[in-house]
Amino acid sequence: MKNSLSVSVITPSLNQGRFIRHTIDSVLKQNIHNIEHIIIDGGSTDETISILKEYPHLKWISQPDRGQSDAINKGFAMSCGNLIAWINSDDYYVPGALQAVCELFQANPHVSLLSGNTVFVDEHDNITFRTAPTMTKWRLFHPWHNGTGIFQPGTIFRREVFEQCGPLDITLQYAMDYDFFLKAVERFAIHHLERDIACFRSYDESKTGHGYGPFRKERKRVLLRHLRKKNLFKTIWTAICLHIYNTRQDVEEAIGQYQLGCTGQARRLLFKACLANPMSLLCYPHLCFRLRQVLGTALYEHLRKKFHAIHG
């Protein structure tokens, strides 16, 4: 089947010269002709601009903006594709991914919002883990059950989704995608594609490299804002659930920091969680962590394996 759909890829950028070439090349290798790549740069002072000038096919501007959401909105406004994909300047697409996406949209006119596998990599492109598409309306509105399932680089949508649910809220720094998809799933069903779509890069200098605390805080504000328009009781219940969830996440992050040798940061996170919710210290990950400390790793792992062997 000949693909008649056009694709617009939007990339916000600021001083990502060491990664942006990989992002651009990954779009070029998608093996589809009707694609445009729009890069909105916030006024980079590194080698980004000289790299952009090497690619005559790009549509790009470089000027100060009001943040990532503002840059993405500018890119959406410049785009003309039937399908819209948005990928950050340190992430990249898997070869052939957008071709597979186009084929699925072409064969299924009723599909408007698609989510595929996202592969997590470090700054050297080493795979750390892979996540299947798990974004559902239920998970978006109940993030304390194993997170939201949002992996924005692996999500593509028809133009009508943005026209009805955009633009992005420029006051948000971390949860702009969450806010957008909360609105989108109210109007459109999510289709899952069991295929690797994009690689998401996580490293020390990235937003996620600084921890997920700011993400959780802003997502909580966004979700409660959505629910407040619908149901007061549900809003109160959600606020309680998110409070418990966030303190448990602080405990889990504290354990991770301790294992990395950052004992000072681990103590601060644990103290913060304890102040917010003393019961968070009784969560399963923390109890397991303390039991491992008491028994020693070897004995703990031996008992854990025996327990799982008995209880299957």
N, C-alpha and C positions, 0 to 999 in steps of 0.2 A: 504494500500500500504506500503510495507516494504521500509524503508528509506535506500538508499545506499550511501547517501552523508555523508562526514565527515566534521566536523566543527573545526576550530582553533579559539580560543578566545585569544586575545592578551591584556595584561594588563601592562602598564607602572606604575612604583611605585617609590616613594621616601618618606620615613618617614610617611607612612599612616597606621601605626600599629593599630590605633583605628578603622579603617574602613575595612581594607583589608580582614579580616576573613569573613565579610558579603559578600564581592565580591566573594570570593572563594566558599563559601557555595551556593551562588545563582547559580553559574555555575554547581556545583555538583547536584543541584536539578532540572536540566533541563530534566531529564528522557530520555536522549539519550545516547547511548553507544559509538558511534564513534565520540568522542569529545576530544580535547586536550586543556589544559589551560596552556598558556605560560606567565610567569611573568618576566618582565625585570626590575630589581630593580637598581636604580642608586647609590647604596651604602648607604642604610639606616643605621642610628645609633640608631633607636628606637627598638621596639620589633618586627618589621616586619620580620626579618630573622628567629627568633625563631618560629614565626607563620608559615612561609613557610615550615620549616622543619617538621611540624606536618602533612603535606599533601604529602604522597609519590607519588601521581599521578601527581603532578605538574612538569612541565618543567620550571626551573627558573635559572637565573644567577643574581649575585649582584656585580656590578662593576661601577665605575664612567663612566658617559656618557656625551654626548654633549647636553643633554636636552631631553624633552619629545618626540620630533619627532625622534631623534636618537634612543631612546629606542624602540619606536614602529616599526621602520624599522628593528631593530635587531630581534624583535619578529616575524615580517613578514618573515624574512629570515630563521628563525628556523622552521616555520610552514609547515605543509604538508596537511592541510584540503582543501576540495573542496570549502568550504564556509569560509569566514573570518569575524570575528566579533572583534571589538576593544572596550574595556570598561575600563575606568580608575579605579584606586584602591580605590576610594571613592564612586563609583556608583555600581549598581547591577541589575541583571536581575529579571524580574517577573517570578514566577514559570510557567513552561510549554511554555515559550515564544519561545525558540529556537527550540523546537519540532514543534511548529506551523510554524515557519519560514522554517524549513527543509521540511515539508510537502508541503508548497507552492512552494519552489524551485524544489522539486521532481516532482510535478505535472505540472510545467510550465518551461520546459527547456529553453525557450526563455527569461526568467527573469534573469537578472544579478545583478541588484541593487535594494534593497528593503528597504523601510523606514516605520517604524511603530510608534505607539504612544510612547511618552516619558513622564514619570511622574516626576514632579519636587518635591523633598522632601528637608526638612531641615536636620540638623545634627542629629536630633532625629527620623528621618524617618516619620515625619508628612508631609502629602501631602500638598503642597502649590498651585499647579495647574497642569493640565494635558494638553498636547498639541497633537493634531492629526497630522499625517504625512502631512506636507505641502511643503516639498521640491520639487520644480520643476525647470526645466532649466530656465524658465522665471524669477522666484523669485531669483534664484542665481545670475543672471546677472542684476537684478533690485532691490537691497536690500533696497532701500529707500521706496519701497512699502511694508510695514509690515515685514521688515526683510528678512533674507535669507531662513528661514524655515529649517535650518540645526540643527538636533538634533542627533549628532553622536552616542550616546549610543544605539539609536533605529534603527540604519542603519547597514545592513549586505549585503555583496556582494560576488560574485563568485571570485575565485582566478584570473581569467583572467582580472578582473577590476584592481586589484593591479598591475598585470604584465604589463598592458598597460598604467596605469596612475601613478604608483608609481615610486620611493619611495617618502616619505614625504620630504618636503623641511626643512632641519634641521636649517635653518636660521630663521624660523618662530617660535614664541613662543605661539601665540594665534590663528592664522588663518591657521594652517597646514591642518585642516580638510576641511576648505573652499577652499583652494587651490587645494586639492586633488579632491574634488567633482566638482569643476569647470571643471577640466579636464575630470572627469568621465562622466558627463552629455553630453559632446560633442560626446561621443562614445556610451553611453548606456542609454536606457530609464529607468526612475524611476518607480518602482511599489510600490503602497501604500497599506499597510496592516492595516486595522482598528482594531488593537488589541494592548494592552499595551505590550511593549517589555522590556523596561528598566526604571530604576529610576535614575534620575540625581540629585546629591546632591549639593545644593548651600548653602554655609555658609560663615561666615566672613573670615576664613583663606583660602578659595578656590580662584582660579583665578577670578571667577565671583563675589566673595564676595567683591573684590576690585573695582567693577564697570566695566562697559562695554566700557569705553573710549579707553583703549588699544586695545580691540578687534576691535572696529570700525576703529581705525587708521590703524591697520595692514590689515584688510579686504579691506580697500580702496586701499592700496598699491598693494595688491594681484590682485584685480579686474582690476585696471588700467593697471597692467603689462600684464594681459591676453588680454585685449582689444587693447592695444597698438600694438600688433602683427597683428591686423585685420583691424581696422578702426580708423583713427585719429579723425574724426569728432565725432564718437560715444564715443571715449575716453574723449574728451573735455566736451561733454554734460554730460557724467557720472560723471566726476570730479565735475562739477557744482552741479548736483543733490545730490551727496554724501556730498558735503560741506554744503548744506542747511539742508540735513537730519541729519548730525552729530551735527550741532548747535542746531537743535530742540531736539535731543536726550539729549544734555547737559542740555537744559532747563528742560526737563522732569525729568532727574536725579536730578537736583537741587531741583525741587519740592518734589521729594521723600526724599531727604536728609533733607529738611526743615520739612517735616511731621514726620521724625524720630527724630527731635530735633537737628540735626547737622547743625545749622544755619551758622556757619563759612564756612563749606564745600559747603553749598547751595549757599552762596554769591559768593564764588570763581568760581563755575561752571557757575553761571548766568553771572558773569563778563566776563568769558572766552567766553561764547556764544555771548554776546553782542559785544565784540571786534571783533570776527570773522564774525559776521553777525547781525547787529543791528535789522534787520527785524525779527530775531528769537523770539524776545520778543512779537511779534504779533501773534505767533502761537496759535492755538486753546487751547492746554492744559494750556498755561501760562495765556491767557485771562480768562479762566474759573477759574483758581486758584486765580487770582486777584479779580475777581468778587465775588467769595466766601468770600474773606477777607473783601470786602467792605460791602456785604449784610449780612454776617453771615451764618453759615452752615445751620441753620434751614430754613431761608427764601430762600436761594439759592436752597436747595433740593426741597422745596415746588414749586418754580417757574419752576425748571427743570422738575419735574414730570408733572406739568400742561402743559408745552410745549410739552412733549412727548405724553401726552394723546390727545392733540389737533391734533398734526401732525403725530400721529400713528407710 
